[in-house]
Amino acid sequence: MPRCSSALALVLLLVACAAEPPPVRAGTETGSVQRVPVPELELPQRLAEGAVLTAAWELRSQLPITGLSAMALDGERLLLGTDQGDLLETSCPLDQPLTECANEWRFDGRLVARGAPRADLEALAVRPDGSVVLGLENRPRLALLEGRAGDYRIGHLEGAPDLRFLDRNAGPEAVAALPDGRLLTIPEGAVEPDGRALVLLQDADGDWQRRWLRLPAADLLPVEAAVAGDHLFVLLRRFGLLSGWRGEILALPLGALDQPGDAFTPRTIAVIRHEPLGDNHEAMAVRQLPDGSYSLLVASDDNGFALQRRLLLAFTWQPSAVGEG
């Protein structure tokens, strides 16, 4: 983490996570989000893993964009969620890289979980029918977004998996919708010592099957998933007292999900580490472009305190047959 020792950063991070949420803002509100380029970067930058870093910004706004932890594309609409349950949106022109998303964002209100002080919104997924699925880490459960901007509510998701076996704050950080409407979720707190992450995947009948995703290392935790084109993308995160923050982006052809066997082996397409980019990256959105390449946005969760940043990173990636499976 920049500008402080790793040990101090961890202590402050734990304090920040335990802090009371900011006050709820009434109604909807539109405002400009300033994207300030991260200094000391030569862009575009081709990463050894294959993706190209095309832009890196720090976000500044009067809107409540602290704690960004979830993103999902719905056509031109980019939905964003925070770990306080705040919902925001902006627009991203179709067939254009996600660097072209608008700087005008709208605050759509806060979700409040019944019987809980807040809705820890860690994942968003838009199904083909337009319905929006929520991943609530602190419940932990999957839910349905109901209502409209300014009056959104947490609704019941028919056929949701039973996630009560997960510890509190170890729930569904990664949720994605497949083109046929099936859902998958990868809980943060279900990674085996051998580096396999539990994947709960719906079959054609809507039943949930247990599968496994092979991770590059057991201390990398899944924090976001997105489907675009014919690929599943998974964002991983790690924090170490000596090594600081590390993020990785994995890609897996969707066809692998229906192949025989119980484990999937993705490829790493990007690694995010060291200054000035290392931070708590938790949110990701992906779009396939007309030329077959992919445009990715990754956002960091600042946990609501000053020694972390609200970063937004943009990547492009062109898949190839080599190394995929």
N, C-alpha and C positions, 0 to 999 in steps of 0.2 A: 504494500500500500504506500502511496506517495506521502512524503513529508512527515513521516513518523515511524518509529520502530514497529516491527511486526507485533511484538508482545503488547505494547501500548495500544496498538490498533485493535487487537483482539479484545482487550479489556473494554475499550470504548465501544466496540461493536456490540458486545454483550449488554452493556448499559443501554445502548440505543435501542436494541431489540426489546428490552424490557420496559422502555419508556411508554408513557401514555400516548394514545394516538392524538393527532391534531384535531381541533374542533371540526365538526361537520359543517360544510358550507351548504347553504340552502339553494335549491333550484339549479338550473344550468348556467353556464358561464363560458364565454368564448374569449380566448386571449392568444396573443402571439407567443410562440416559443422560440427563443433565440438559440441558434446553433453556432456555437463559437468553436472554430477549428482547434483541435488539440495541437499545441506547438511542438516543435522538434520532430516532426514526422515528414519524411519524403514519400509522397503518394503519387500514383498508385504503388503499392508494395506487394510483390508476389511472395506468398508464403511458401515455405518448403513443402507443406502438406498439399498444396495445389490451389487453394483459394487465393484471391487477390483482395487485399484491403484497399478500398477505394476512397474512403472518407472516415474521419473520426472527429466527433464534436463533443463538447460539453454543453448540456442543456441548461438554459436559464429562463425562468418564467415565474410570474405571479400565480399561475395556476398550480393546484396541488399535485405536482408530478413527482413528489418525493416517494421513494419506495417502489419504483417501477419493477414489476415482477412477472408480467404476463402481456403477451401481444398475440393478435390473430388478425389475419386478413379476411375480409368479406367483400370480394369484388374490389371496388375503389376505396372501401371503408377500412381503416385500420383501427381496431379496438385495442385499448390499453388498459391494464389493471394494475393496482398497487396492493401492497400487503396490508393496507388499511381498508381495503374494499372500495377504494375510489375507482370510478370508471371514466375514461376519457376516450375521445376519438378524433381522428383527422382523416384527410383524404389523400389517396395515392393514385395518380392517373393510371388507367389500365395500360398494360403492355410497356410500361416504363419502369426503369430501375427504381428501387425504393428510396434512393437518394432524392427523388423528385417529390416525395410526400410533402404536403403543405406545411407551412410554419404556423398556420392558424389551427389551434386545437380547441376542442370543446370539452369542458368538464360536465359529465352527465350525472353526477350525484354519487352517493356512497351506499354500498350494500351494508346492511346491518344484520348480522346473523341472530336469529331469535335465541335467547338464552345464552348468548356469548357477547363479550364486549366489542368484538369486531369480526369482520369476515376477512380472514387472511387469504386473499385472492392470489393464487400462485399460478394459475393456468386458465387459458381461454381457448376454446375450439369451436369453430363454426361448421356445423354439419351441412350437407348439400341442400337440405330443406330450409336453411337460413337460421335454424335454432342455434342458440349459443350455450355451450356447456361450460360450467365453471369448475375449476379444481380448487377446493377449499382445504388448505393444508391443515389448519388447526381444528377442523371438525372431527376426523378427516373424512371427506366424501366428495363425490361428484354431484353437481346440482344443475338446475336449469335456470337460465336468466329469464325472468318474466317482467312484464310491465314495459315502460318506455322511458326515454331519457328524462331524468329528473324524478322518476318514480320507479326505478328498477327494484326488483325483489328477487329473493332466492326461492326458486320453485323446486318441485320434486322432479327428479329425472327418472323416468320409467326404466326399470331394468338396470339401475346403477349397481356396480359391484359393492359387496360388503367389504369395507376397508377398516373395520374396527380392529383388525389384527395389527395395524400400524400404530406406532407410538405417536403421541401428540407432537405436532410440528415435524412430522416425518412423512407426511401424506402425499397426495397427488400433485407434485410440482410440474409434471409433464403430462399433458393430455393432447391428443390429436384426433382429428376426424379423417377417416379414409374416404376416397371418392364414392364408395358404395354406401356410405352412411355409418359404417361400423366405427366404433371408438377404440382407442387404446390409451392406457395410462401407465406411466412408469413412476412409481413412488420413490421419493428421495431416500426413504429409510429402509429400503429392501435391497441392499447391495450385499452380496455374499463376499466372504474373505478372498475367494478366488477371482473376484472382479466381475461376476455375473450380476446384472441388475434384473430384477423381476419386471416382466412386462405382462400386464393384464390386457388381453386382446379378445374382442368379441368375434364369435364365429358367425356363420350365415344365419343361425337361428337366434342370435342375440345373446347366447350364453358366453360367459367369460372363461377363457382358457389361460392357463399359466404358462408363459414362455420366458425366455431369458435373452438378454442383450449382453454380449461380451464387450466389456469396457476396456480401455487401454490400461487402467489401473484401478484397484479397489477403492482408493481414496478419492476418486473422481465421482461426484454424485450427479445424477440426472436432475436438471432443473427446468427444462423446457423441451417441447417437441412440436414439430410442425410438419405438415404434408404439403408438398407442391409438386406438380407434374407427376412423375412416377417415382418420387423419392420421399423417404422419411428422413427428417433431420432431427438430431438430438443435441441439445446444448448441455455440457457438463461443467461442473465448477469444483474447485478445490481451494482450501486455504490452509497454509502451513505457517507456523511461527517463524521459521527461517526462510522459507521459499516465497511467502506472500501468496497473492492470488494467482490462480491459473484457470483458464477456460479452454475447453475444446469443443469443436463442432464435428459431429459424426454424420455421415450420410449412408443410407441403406436403400437399395432398390425395393420398391413396394412388393415386387414379385417374391422377394425372399420371405415375406411374412406368411405366405401360403405354401411354402416348400416343406417337405418332410423334415422332421427333427424338431427339437425343442429350444434351440439356441440360434440367435442371429449374430452374424459377424459384420459389423459396419466398417467403414473406413473413416479415418480422421482426415478432414479437409482443411481444418484451421486450428491453430493453437494461439491463445491470447495470454500473454504473460509479460511481466516486467513493466517498468515505466516506459512511456507514459500511459500505457493501455491497461495495465493490470488493475482489476477491481472486481466487484461482486456482480458479474454479469449473470442475469437470471431470465431475461426475456428475449424472445426471438420471433421474427416473422420472415417468411420466405415466399418468393414469387418466381415462377418460371417465366422467362422472357421468350419472345417469338423466335429467337435464334437458338433456343434449346438450353441456353445458360440459365443460371439461377442468381437472383438478387436476394441478399440476406441483410436484415437489420438485427443488431444485437444491442440490448440496453442493459445498463447496470442499475442495481438497486442500491441507493445511497444510505438505506436504513435510517434516513432522517437525521443524520448528523454531519457536521461540517468537514470532517477529515476524510469523508468519502465523496465521490463525484457522481453526477448523473451523466453518464457517458452514453453516446449512441454511435455504434460502429457500423459501417456498411462494407459488405463483401460481395464479390461476384465469384461464381464457380462454374466451370464447364466440365460436366462429367465425361468420363471415358470408360471404355470397357475394362481397362487395365486396373486391377486392384479392387473391383467391385464384386459383391457377392453376399 
